[in-house]
Amino acid sequence: MPLVEHGLLVELVDIAESDALFEQYGLSIPVLRRCDTGGELGWPFDAEQVVAFLR
């Protein structure tokens, strides 16, 4: 993950351990969620979209 190598902090959440999270995200994983804004970016996405999402 190139962005992590440049200092991006990430948290991995395993949705398999929560029925509610599996129901919410099961068809769109992986999902990126910003802790500061709550914004989400669901799959499919590419590196350019991730960079734009993080700005």
N, CA, C and O atoms as a printed pandas DataFrame, in Angstrom:
     atom_number atom_name residue_name chain_id  residue_number  x_coord  y_coord  z_coord
0              1         N          MET        A               1    0.840   -1.175    0.000
1              2        CA          MET        A               1    0.000    0.000    0.000
2              3         C          MET        A               1    0.884    1.238    0.000
3              4         O          MET        A               1    1.370    1.652    1.053
4              5         N          PRO        A               2    1.095    1.823   -1.150
5              6        CA          PRO        A               2    2.000    2.972   -1.241
6              7         C          PRO        A               2    1.635    4.128   -0.332
7              8         O          PRO        A               2    2.527    4.788    0.201
8              9         N          LEU        A               3    0.353    4.394   -0.139
9             10        CA          LEU        A               3   -0.029    5.526    0.705
10            11         C          LEU        A               3    0.350    5.291    2.163
11            12         O          LEU        A               3    0.698    6.235    2.873
12            13         N          VAL        A               4    0.287    4.059    2.609
13            14        CA          VAL        A               4    0.687    3.733    3.977
14            15         C          VAL        A               4    2.187    3.954    4.134
15            16         O          VAL        A               4    2.644    4.429    5.173
16            17         N          GLU        A               5    2.941    3.611    3.114
17            18        CA          GLU        A               5    4.390    3.818    3.157
18            19         C          GLU        A               5    4.741    5.299    3.268
19            20         O          GLU        A               5    5.842    5.637    3.703
20            21         N          HIS        A               6    3.823    6.189    2.880
21            22        CA          HIS        A               6    4.049    7.629    2.968
22            23         C          HIS        A               6    3.401    8.251    4.190
23            24         O          HIS        A               6    3.229    9.468    4.249
24            25         N          GLY        A               7    3.037    7.425    5.174
25            26        CA          GLY        A               7    2.561    7.953    6.437
26            27         C          GLY        A               7    1.069    7.935    6.668
27            28         O          GLY        A               7    0.614    8.413    7.708
28            29         N          LEU        A               8    0.283    7.402    5.740
29            30        CA          LEU        A               8   -1.160    7.322    5.947
30            31         C          LEU        A               8   -1.463    6.317    7.050
31            32         O          LEU        A               8   -1.003    5.176    6.993
32            33         N          LEU        A               9   -2.219    6.722    8.038
33            34        CA          LEU        A               9   -2.614    5.825    9.115
34            35         C          LEU        A               9   -3.895    5.102    8.725
35            36         O          LEU        A               9   -4.855    5.729    8.276
36            37         N          VAL        A              10   -3.911    3.792    8.896
37            38        CA          VAL        A              10   -5.086    2.996    8.547
38            39         C          VAL        A              10   -5.445    2.072    9.695
39            40         O          VAL        A              10   -4.602    1.723   10.522
40            41         N          GLU        A              11   -6.701    1.688    9.731
41            42        CA          GLU        A              11   -7.181    0.711   10.694
42            43         C          GLU        A              11   -7.933   -0.355    9.912
43            44         O          GLU        A              11   -8.849   -0.044    9.151
44            45         N          LEU        A              12   -7.546   -1.611   10.099
45            46        CA          LEU        A              12   -8.207   -2.721    9.443
46            47         C          LEU        A              12   -9.354   -3.190   10.324
47            48         O          LEU        A              12   -9.162   -3.479   11.505
48            49         N          VAL        A              13  -10.552   -3.262    9.742
49            50        CA          VAL        A              13  -11.728   -3.730   10.470
50            51         C          VAL        A              13  -12.229   -4.984    9.765
51            52         O          VAL        A              13  -12.569   -4.940    8.583
52            53         N          ASP        A              14  -12.277   -6.105   10.491
53            54        CA          ASP        A              14  -12.753   -7.362    9.931
54            55         C          ASP        A              14  -14.266   -7.423   10.100
55            56         O          ASP        A              14  -14.764   -7.601   11.211
56            57         N          ILE        A              15  -14.997   -7.275    8.997
57            58        CA          ILE        A              15  -16.455   -7.234    9.077
58            59         C          ILE        A              15  -17.056   -8.598    9.375
59            60         O          ILE        A              15  -18.229   -8.685    9.740
60            61         N          ALA        A              16  -16.282   -9.656    9.227
61            62        CA          ALA        A              16  -16.790  -11.003    9.488
62            63         C          ALA        A              16  -17.165  -11.202   10.954
63            64         O          ALA        A              16  -17.928  -12.111   11.282
64            65         N          GLU        A              17  -16.641  -10.367   11.824
65            66        CA          GLU        A              17  -16.904  -10.513   13.248
66            67         C          GLU        A              17  -18.128   -9.729   13.715
67            68         O          GLU        A              17  -18.460   -9.755   14.900
68            69         N          SER        A              18  -18.794   -9.041   12.810
69            70        CA          SER        A              18  -19.965   -8.244   13.174
70            71         C          SER        A              18  -21.058   -8.430   12.124
71            72         O          SER        A              18  -20.863   -8.098   10.955
72            73         N          ASP        A              19  -22.192   -8.954   12.536
73            74        CA          ASP        A              19  -23.308   -9.125   11.604
74            75         C          ASP        A              19  -23.743   -7.791   11.009
75            76         O          ASP        A              19  -24.067   -7.715    9.824
76            77         N          ALA        A              20  -23.751   -6.739   11.827
77            78        CA          ALA        A              20  -24.185   -5.423   11.357
78            79         C          ALA        A              20  -23.228   -4.879   10.291
79            80         O          ALA        A              20  -23.672   -4.357    9.268
80            81         N          LEU        A              21  -21.911   -5.000   10.530
81            82        CA          LEU        A              21  -20.936   -4.517    9.554
82            83         C          LEU        A              21  -20.969   -5.359    8.284
83            84         O          LEU        A              21  -20.836   -4.828    7.181
84            85         N          PHE        A              22  -21.146   -6.673    8.435
85            86        CA          PHE        A              22  -21.230   -7.540    7.256
86            87         C          PHE        A              22  -22.445   -7.176    6.414
87            88         O          PHE        A              22  -22.365   -7.148    5.186
88            89         N          GLU        A              23  -23.554   -6.902    7.059
89            90        CA          GLU        A              23  -24.776   -6.498    6.340
90            91         C          GLU        A              23  -24.569   -5.158    5.634
91            92         O          GLU        A              23  -25.019   -4.969    4.504
92            93         N          GLN        A              24  -23.890   -4.238    6.300
93            94        CA          GLN        A              24  -23.696   -2.897    5.744
94            95         C          GLN        A              24  -22.684   -2.870    4.602
95            96         O          GLN        A              24  -22.881   -2.157    3.618
96            97         N          TYR        A              25  -21.601   -3.640    4.723
97            98        CA          TYR        A              25  -20.487   -3.517    3.781
98            99         C          TYR        A              25  -20.214   -4.766    2.950
99           100         O          TYR        A              25  -19.330   -4.736    2.093
100          101         N          GLY        A              26  -20.923   -5.840    3.164
101          102        CA          GLY        A              26  -20.615   -7.128    2.557
102          103         C          GLY        A              26  -20.431   -7.116    1.051
103          104         O          GLY        A              26  -19.609   -7.873    0.534
104          105         N          LEU        A              27  -21.170   -6.281    0.330
105          106        CA          LEU        A              27  -21.089   -6.260   -1.129
106          107         C          LEU        A              27  -20.166   -5.179   -1.673
107          108         O          LEU        A              27  -19.921   -5.130   -2.878
108          109         N          SER        A              28  -19.653   -4.313   -0.808
109          110        CA          SER        A              28  -18.849   -3.193   -1.303
110          111         C          SER        A              28  -17.430   -3.181   -0.745
111          112         O          SER        A              28  -16.737   -2.169   -0.851
112          113         N          ILE        A              29  -16.989   -4.289   -0.155
113          114        CA          ILE        A              29  -15.645   -4.306    0.424
114          115         C          ILE        A              29  -14.587   -4.428   -0.662
115          116         O          ILE        A              29  -14.840   -5.077   -1.677
116          117         N          PRO        A              30  -13.436   -3.843   -0.494
117          118        CA          PRO        A              30  -13.052   -3.037    0.656
118          119         C          PRO        A              30  -13.675   -1.649    0.611
119          120         O          PRO        A              30  -14.002   -1.126   -0.454
120          121         N          VAL        A              31  -13.829   -1.074    1.786
121          122        CA          VAL        A              31  -14.365    0.275    1.943
122          123         C          VAL        A              31  -13.344    1.088    2.729
123          124         O          VAL        A              31  -12.817    0.628    3.742
124          125         N          LEU        A              32  -13.074    2.281    2.261
125          126        CA          LEU        A              32  -12.235    3.206    3.013
126          127         C          LEU        A              32  -13.156    4.205    3.703
127          128         O          LEU        A              32  -14.072    4.749    3.087
128          129         N          ARG        A              33  -12.903    4.438    4.987
129          130        CA          ARG        A              33  -13.707    5.422    5.717
130          131         C          ARG        A              33  -12.779    6.394    6.410
131          132         O          ARG        A              33  -11.833    5.992    7.088
132          133         N          ARG        A              34  -13.052    7.664    6.240
133          134        CA          ARG        A              34  -12.269    8.713    6.897
134          135         C          ARG        A              34  -12.743    8.876    8.328
135          136         O          ARG        A              34  -13.938    9.018    8.585
136          137         N          CYS        A              35  -11.806    8.856    9.252
137          138        CA          CYS        A              35  -12.147    9.061   10.662
138          139         C          CYS        A              35  -12.537   10.499   10.942
139          140         O          CYS        A              35  -13.341   10.760   11.836
140          141         N          ASP        A              36  -11.977   11.440   10.187
141          142        CA          ASP        A              36  -12.240   12.850   10.468
142          143         C          ASP        A              36  -13.591   13.319    9.943
143          144         O          ASP        A              36  -14.234   14.160   10.573
144          145         N          THR        A              37  -14.033   12.796    8.808
145          146        CA          THR        A              37  -15.284   13.270    8.214
146          147         C          THR        A              37  -16.375   12.207    8.180
147          148         O          THR        A              37  -17.552   12.528    8.014
148          149         N          GLY        A              38  -15.989   10.944    8.336
149          150        CA          GLY        A              38  -16.949    9.856    8.213
150          151         C          GLY        A              38  -17.246    9.488    6.770
151          152         O          GLY        A              38  -18.040    8.584    6.507
152          153         N          GLY        A              39  -16.607   10.190    5.823
153          154        CA          GLY        A              39  -16.805    9.897    4.406
154          155         C          GLY        A              39  -16.328    8.499    4.063
155          156         O          GLY        A              39  -15.369    8.007    4.658
156          157         N          GLU        A              40  -16.983    7.858    3.115
157          158        CA          GLU        A              40  -16.631    6.507    2.725
158          159         C          GLU        A              40  -16.413    6.411    1.215
159          160         O          GLU        A              40  -17.062    7.096    0.425
160          161         N          LEU        A              41  -15.481    5.541    0.846
161          162        CA          LEU        A              41  -15.198    5.236   -0.549
162          163         C          LEU        A              41  -15.250    3.728   -0.693
163          164         O          LEU        A              41  -14.388    3.018   -0.174
164          165         N          GLY        A              42  -16.269    3.234   -1.402
165          166        CA          GLY        A              42  -16.440    1.793   -1.574
166          167         C          GLY        A              42  -15.832    1.297   -2.865
167          168         O          GLY        A              42  -15.654    2.060   -3.814
168          169         N          TRP        A              43  -15.516    0.029   -2.897
169          170        CA          TRP        A              43  -14.950   -0.633   -4.072
170          171         C          TRP        A              43  -15.947   -0.598   -5.202
171          172         O          TRP        A              43  -17.136   -0.764   -4.931
172          173         N          PRO        A              44  -15.574   -0.402   -6.413
173          174        CA          PRO        A              44  -14.206   -0.344   -6.917
174          175         C          PRO        A              44  -13.643    1.061   -6.898
175          176         O          PRO        A              44  -14.368    2.034   -7.106
176          177         N          PHE        A              45  -12.345    1.164   -6.645
177          178        CA          PHE        A              45  -11.642    2.439   -6.697
178          179         C          PHE        A              45  -10.205    2.183   -7.118
179          180         O          PHE        A              45   -9.693    1.070   -6.997
180          181         N          ASP        A              46   -9.562    3.236   -7.615
181          182        CA          ASP        A              46   -8.157    3.126   -7.995
182          183         C          ASP        A              46   -7.350    4.111   -7.144
183          184         O          ASP        A              46   -7.907    4.850   -6.333
184          185         N          ALA        A              47   -6.032    4.107   -7.343
185          186        CA          ALA        A              47   -5.143    4.943   -6.531
186          187         C          ALA        A              47   -5.479    6.424   -6.663
187          188         O          ALA        A              47   -5.422    7.156   -5.675
188          189         N          GLU        A              48   -5.825    6.874   -7.856
189          190        CA          GLU        A              48   -6.166    8.295   -8.044
190          191         C          GLU        A              48   -7.417    8.668   -7.258
191          192         O          GLU        A              48   -7.488    9.755   -6.684
192          193         N          GLN        A              49   -8.384    7.794   -7.229
193          194        CA          GLN        A              49   -9.610    8.066   -6.462
194          195         C          GLN        A              49   -9.328    8.089   -4.974
195          196         O          GLN        A              49   -9.926    8.882   -4.246
196          197         N          VAL        A              50   -8.421    7.228   -4.503
197          198        CA          VAL        A              50   -8.054    7.230   -3.087
198          199         C          VAL        A              50   -7.372    8.542   -2.719
199          200         O          VAL        A              50   -7.671    9.131   -1.680
200          201         N          VAL        A              51   -6.468    8.993   -3.561
201          202        CA          VAL        A              51   -5.767   10.258   -3.293
202          203         C          VAL        A              51   -6.773   11.409   -3.241
203          204         O          VAL        A              51   -6.706   12.249   -2.343
204          205         N          ALA        A              52   -7.698   11.452   -4.189
205          206        CA          ALA        A              52   -8.717   12.506   -4.192
206          207         C          ALA        A              52   -9.606   12.413   -2.960
207          208         O          ALA        A              52   -9.984   13.440   -2.396
208          209         N          PHE        A              53   -9.941   11.219   -2.538
209          210        CA          PHE        A              53  -10.787   11.000   -1.367
210          211         C          PHE        A              53  -10.100   11.496   -0.088
211          212         O          PHE        A              53  -10.756   11.981    0.834
212          213         N          LEU        A              54   -8.799   11.368   -0.051
213          214        CA          LEU        A              54   -8.043   11.752    1.150
214          215         C          LEU        A              54   -7.724   13.233    1.221
215          216         O          LEU        A              54   -7.255   13.708    2.255
216          217         N          ARG        A              55   -7.966   13.974    0.149
217          218        CA          ARG        A              55   -7.677   15.420    0.162
218          219         C          ARG        A              55   -8.761   16.187    0.856
219          220         O          ARG        A              55   -8.683   17.411    0.959
